[in-house]
Every structure is written in structure tokens, then in C-alpha cells.
């Protein structure tokens, strides 16, 4: 069983997201909790991929046409840290 930690700024972002994206994010969390990141790679709709450049070491999953969840895996702790849920803007802040 995987553990998911969400960044503190994610609470504010979740309030402004469309309901459809929130539902997909909850489904994403369910899949990660049960089968980890390998489960995400098995479902093509999430288009899970490693990021490059300034986001090297992080991964991204598609929640919709416009929205992505950015996260990092810590395999030693069986932990997934959700950094951001963004409208496809990968600039670090």
C-alpha cells in the first residue's frame, strides 16, 4: 500500500478546479494507493511520464486535456509526494 502526501498549497488549487478533474484526481489517488506508480503506467489515459529539464526526477500524469498532476516517487518509503496539480504549466514557482 502506497502513501500519498500532498503539498500544502494543493488545498487552495483543488477548490478552483472543475468537478470532473477533481473526480479524476481522486481516481488517480485510488490507483496509486492500491498499485503504486506501476498501476498508472498500465492505464493509457493517464499518460504517465517522467519530466525533463528543471523538473528532472518528477513525474506527470494527465487528468484531462489541460490538467496534470506532478509528483515524485520515494521508493524507499513507499511514498508518493504530490507537488502540484496544474493546468499544464510546468514552470517551477
C-alpha positions as CSV (number, residue, x, y, z in Angstrom):
1,X,0.0,0.0,0.0
2,X,1.4,3.4,-1.1
3,X,1.1,6.5,0.9
4,X,0.3,9.9,-0.8
5,X,1.4,13.2,0.7
6,X,0.0,16.4,-0.8
7,X,1.8,19.7,-0.8
8,X,0.1,22.3,1.4
9,X,-0.7,24.7,-1.5
10,X,-2.7,21.9,-3.2
11,X,-5.7,22.6,-0.9
12,X,-6.2,26.0,-2.5
13,X,-5.8,24.7,-6.0
14,X,-8.3,21.9,-5.5
15,X,-11.1,24.4,-4.6
16,X,-10.8,26.1,-8.0
17,X,-10.7,23.0,-10.2
18,X,-13.7,21.7,-12.2
19,X,-15.6,18.8,-10.7
20,X,-14.6,16.4,-13.5
21,X,-10.9,17.0,-12.8
22,X,-11.4,16.5,-9.0
23,X,-13.1,13.1,-9.7
24,X,-10.2,12.0,-11.9
25,X,-7.7,13.2,-9.3
26,X,-9.5,11.0,-6.7
27,X,-9.4,8.1,-9.0
28,X,-5.7,8.7,-9.6
29,X,-5.1,8.7,-5.9
30,X,-7.0,5.4,-5.5
31,X,-4.9,3.7,-8.2
32,X,-1.7,5.0,-6.7
33,X,-2.7,3.8,-3.2
34,X,-3.5,0.3,-4.4
35,X,-0.9,-0.5,-7.0
36,X,1.6,2.4,-6.9
37,X,3.0,4.2,-10.0
38,X,3.1,0.9,-12.0
39,X,-0.7,1.0,-11.9
40,X,-0.7,4.4,-13.6
41,X,1.5,3.2,-16.4
42,X,-0.9,0.4,-17.1
43,X,-3.7,2.9,-17.8
44,X,-3.0,4.8,-21.0
45,X,-5.4,7.6,-20.3
46,X,-3.2,9.0,-17.6
47,X,-0.2,9.2,-20.0
48,X,2.2,8.9,-17.0
49,X,5.7,10.1,-17.9
50,X,9.0,11.3,-16.5
51,X,9.7,15.0,-16.8
52,X,12.9,16.6,-18.0
53,X,14.8,19.8,-17.5
54,X,14.2,21.7,-14.3
55,X,11.6,19.1,-13.3
56,X,14.0,16.1,-13.6
57,X,13.2,13.5,-11.0
58,X,9.5,14.3,-11.1
59,X,6.7,12.6,-13.0
60,X,3.5,13.8,-14.6
61,X,0.1,12.2,-15.1
62,X,-2.7,13.6,-17.3
63,X,-6.0,14.3,-15.6
64,X,-7.7,15.9,-18.6
65,X,-6.9,17.7,-21.8
66,X,-5.5,20.6,-19.8
67,X,-4.7,19.4,-16.3
68,X,-1.7,17.4,-15.0
69,X,-0.7,16.2,-11.6
70,X,3.0,16.5,-10.9
71,X,4.5,14.1,-8.3
72,X,7.7,12.5,-7.1
73,X,8.2,8.9,-6.0
74,X,10.2,7.9,-2.9
75,X,10.5,4.2,-3.3
76,X,12.4,3.7,0.0
77,X,9.4,4.9,2.0
78,X,6.8,3.7,-0.4
79,X,5.7,7.3,-0.7
80,X,4.3,9.5,-3.5
81,X,4.6,13.3,-2.9
82,X,2.1,15.3,-5.0
83,X,3.8,18.6,-5.7
84,X,1.2,20.3,-7.8
85,X,-1.9,20.0,-9.8
86,X,-1.5,22.4,-12.7
87,X,-3.2,23.4,-15.9
88,X,-0.2,22.2,-17.9
89,X,2.2,24.9,-16.8
90,X,5.5,23.3,-15.9
91,X,7.4,26.4,-14.8
92,X,8.7,26.0,-11.2
93,X,7.5,28.6,-8.8
